[in-house]
Amino acid sequence: MITIGVLALQGAVREHMRSIETCAAKAIEIKHKEQLADIDGLILPGGESTTMRRLIDSYGFFEAIQQFGKQGKPIFGTCAGLILMADEVEEQVQSHLALMDMKVARNAFGRQVASFEASLDIKYAGNDFKAVFIRAPYITKVGPKVEILATWQDKIVAAKQDNYLCTAFHPELTDDNRIMQYFVSMVKQREGSPVAAEI
Amino acid sequence: MTNNTGTERVKRGMAEMQKGGVIMDVVNAEQAKIAEAAGAVAVMALERVPSDIRAAGGVARMADPTITEEVLNAVSIPVMAKARIGHIVEARVLEAMGADYIDESEVLTPADDVYHINKSDFTVPFVCGCRNLGEAARRIGEGASMLRTKGEPGTGNIVEAVRHMRQVQSEIRKVTSMSRDEVMTYAKEIGAPFELLLDIREEGRLPVVNFAAGGIATPSDAALMMELGADGVFVGSGIFKSDNPEKFAKSIVEATTHYQDYKLIAELSKDLGTAMKGVEMSTLEAGDRMQDRSE
């Protein structure tokens, strides 16, 4: 069985753990960077991106996560996780982990009173997906390697680049596990590939 | 395609994203920025921190909107603000200003000594205080999307927050072990909505997050509350009433994340300067106990 870790510094960790387990994979909470060696895929959960970034730096996660990604291991970011993965953040000089060739805007739909639910069609995951957007970001620009998986009112809200997957909304807050299932399949595919055996 | 704002899932979900984090009381933009830089997941915009409200006496109301606005413009993390218990208009004003969360709070002087706000009517989510499962369930029934212990605000004394967290946890365990026919009588005894108790019995937990608040003054206090099952912590007077707010704020954030890493907490607690002085409960007059202002 494959093992998926959830970065457990702050945010909606428990919901992702449940979702992973529902998809018949083993879930563990990642609190120390050494634990990255024990997992096949990593989830950067929703929460406050500024808080998570500070804790990522305090505990030496920054390079460890980048390295994890460079090995070709899948990483899935939701909401704050998506912000952490972007190359560029609007109105900020510095980005965070810079894993994906894209630019994002924070709180792009507005403050909490503007947070909403919407039904989306998502490539690889299926149609009529109930998406929960909470002070959500969206992607304002993507590079050639990034594949757009879903949009809401012409804004990009889900994307994929090689072993990286991200959504601006929170699939973990509903019982619909189709996106998690897709991520699990990304992890399994890599585990079964010859590239994985070499590393 | 539909687009729905203010749904229960969106309101409760917002609180889920705050889990494992620290929410700090601030009274101006400068403090808000210090809190954000230290890693706070949200700030609570206030005119005075609870210990100053306690010292000032008189009627404590919603903060001057100038302060709330200043804080809203200063940071990108969520901003919460307090309305008086039962004060529908203060809450509507805060919602109209764009506050991300409203604390219907016993720290302010209640505007209604019988009814709380019907929070389900609002698009903005609410957090409310509770001392036991009955209060917790009534607030959820009224539409609160997040709970916190009441503790005894502005005292720097953790004893009441500990009492309230333990009480809620213990009553959840009790209801979880009940047979269905016992739940109705228990609902009557503690004044809780029956259906909600059935849900809690099924899930073994509250349907919303429950933070610790009221008296947290040190990194160890924050870690203690996490150990007792809090989903996160509110720190009111503790940070900006300490000698070195910046360091204090960072230490509390890290102690909350790594609440079982005791060596780290020892390091975090070194040279923090003096924590706020604190108040012993037996010295408080009955009328000075903020936690008794509502049930």
Interface residues (C-beta under 8 A of the other chain):
Chain A: A8 L9 Q10 G11 A12 V13 R14 E15 K31 G46 G47 E48 T50 T51 R54 L55 S58 C79 A80 R106 N107 R111 Q112 V113 A114 S115 F116 E117 A118 S119 L120 V132 F133 I134 R135 H170 L173 T174
Chain B: M1 T2 N3 N4 T5 G6 T7 R9 V10 K11 G13 M14 E16 M17 Q18 K19 G20 G21 E36 A38 G39 A40 V41 A42 S76 I77 P78 E95 G98 D100 Y101 T123 V124 P125 V253 E254 T257 H258
